[in-house]
Amino acid sequence: MNVSEIMTMEPSYCVPNTDLQEIAAMMVAEDCGEIPVCESGTKKPIGVVTDRDIVCRTVAKGLNPLSLWDYHWVKQVDDEGFIDRLIERMRLK
């Protein structure tokens, strides 16, 4: 099975300075618990914000989750790659 068979082609995303309330609204609109964070202007993925991040790392402390960590751990794969290759890349940190 290829990655393209299970991926979302045009997912909603935010950039590092996106307002926390806007990110939460995206999660509601998309019925999901994770929004990709992309570089401004390039759409290059650099991380994710999860609903858990919003609650545990921000709401409880009054902070914005995008200011709390380094996003450069994200791995990218070709959408025609095989799922097992994707999983292998994800295991390599």
C-alpha positions in Angstrom: 0.0 0.0 0.0 1.3 3.5 -0.9 1.2 6.5 1.4 -1.0 8.3 -1.2 -3.7 5.8 -0.5 -4.2 6.9 3.1 -3.0 10.5 3.2 -5.0 13.7 3.1 -4.0 15.6 0.0 -4.7 19.1 1.2 -4.9 19.1 5.0 -5.6 22.1 7.1 -2.5 23.5 8.7 -1.2 26.3 10.8 2.0 28.4 10.9 4.1 29.0 14.1 2.4 32.3 14.8 -1.2 31.0 14.3 -3.5 31.9 17.2 -4.3 29.1 19.5 -8.1 29.7 19.2 -7.8 29.4 15.4 -6.0 26.1 15.7 -8.7 24.7 18.1 -11.3 25.9 15.6 -9.6 24.0 12.8 -9.7 20.9 14.9 -13.4 21.3 15.4 -14.0 22.0 11.7 -11.9 19.0 10.5 -13.1 16.7 13.4 -9.5 15.9 14.2 -7.1 16.1 17.2 -3.9 17.2 15.4 -3.0 20.1 13.1 0.2 20.2 11.1 2.5 23.2 11.7 4.1 24.4 8.4 6.8 27.0 7.7 5.2 30.3 6.7 5.0 30.7 3.0 6.4 27.2 2.1 3.9 24.8 3.5 6.9 22.6 4.6 5.8 20.6 7.6 7.8 21.3 10.7 5.6 19.8 13.5 2.1 19.3 14.8 -0.1 20.7 17.5 -2.4 18.2 19.2 -5.6 18.7 21.2 -3.6 17.3 24.2 -0.9 20.0 23.6 -3.6 22.7 23.8 -5.0 21.4 27.0 -2.0 20.1 29.0 0.7 22.4 27.8 -1.1 25.6 27.2 -4.6 26.1 28.6 -3.6 24.9 32.0 -0.6 27.3 31.9 -2.0 30.2 29.8 0.6 29.6 27.0 0.6 29.2 23.2 1.8 25.7 22.3 3.7 26.9 19.2 6.1 28.7 21.4 7.0 25.7 23.5 9.1 23.4 21.3 11.4 22.9 18.3 9.6 21.6 15.2 12.5 20.4 13.2 12.0 16.7 14.0 9.4 16.2 11.3 10.2 13.5 8.6 8.8 13.7 5.1 8.2 10.9 2.6 7.1 10.7 -1.0 3.4 10.1 -1.4 4.1 7.2 -3.7 6.3 5.5 -1.1 5.2 2.4 0.7 3.7 2.5 4.2 6.3 0.2 5.6 9.0 2.7 4.5 7.1 5.5 6.2 6.9 3.6 9.4 10.6 2.8 9.2 11.4 6.6 8.8 9.1 7.5 11.7 11.0 5.1 14.0 14.3 6.8 13.2 14.4 10.0 15.2 
